[in-house]
């Protein structure tokens, strides 16, 4: 399963990036995620469920310890394109083997 997390930390400071926002950014950028988009008013990250959930745990602990008074987040299940591709590749390999494809004495 793949997940997408969108989050913000507060309080906002329009003059400079607050320490809790820097901490949150460092957590997601250093995590084993497939994509990270950090913006001034919201952040998004995607990856395998285990990685996203571990990152959310660290994100909450780290940003709260750095002074965040509120962390808003949303987690969505997204299509697992890689799993779909792997399943198709397995099916194609099985089909090729059944037809005597490469490596099986095929054409």
Order of alpha helices (4+ residues) and beta strands (2+ residues): beta-alpha-beta-beta-alpha-beta-alpha
